[in-house]
Amino acid sequence: MKETEKPELTQDAWDELVESKKREMAVIREKVREMAKAGKQKRVYYIDDERHEVWI
């Protein structure tokens, strides 16, 4: 396989990847809801191209 070629995902592997991303996003949305109820906001900032998130 050449370096520029990407391996093909089977349909089952693709479905599992999609489901795992959906679960991950659901967890993130729930955390945002909980923090919003607590009156907090997420602040995102970058230091040397590194992303940082803080709830204030």
N, C-alpha and C positions, 0 to 999 in steps of 0.2 A: 504494500500500500504506500502510495506517495505521501509526503508530508502534508500536501495541500488537500488531500482527500479526507473526508470525514466518514467515520463508520456509520452505516445505516442502522437506525433503531428498528427493532421489530415493533409491530403494532402494540403488543403487550407492554413492552418497555416504554413506548411512547405514552400509552395510557397511564402507566404508573407514574411517569414523570409529571404528566399534567395533573394527576390527582394529588401528588405530593406538593406541587406548587400551589394548588387551590387550598390545601390544608394550611400551608405556610402563610398564605395571604389572609385566611380567615383568622388565624392567631394574631397576626399583625393588626387587622381591623378591630378585633376585640380589645387589644391593648390600647389602641387609640381611643376607642369608646370609653373604656374605664378611666383613662387619664383625663379625657374631656369632662367626664362626670365629676372628677376631682378638681376641675378647674385648672388643669395644667395644659401647656402647649409644648409641642415638640420643636426644638430648635436644632437645626442642622448646620454644622460649620465644618470647614476644611482646614487642616493644618498640614502643610507639605503634601498635598494631594491625598491625604488620608481623611476619610469621612468620619465625623463624630456626631452622635445624636445625644441631646440632653433634654430631659423633661423639666420645664420650669413652671 
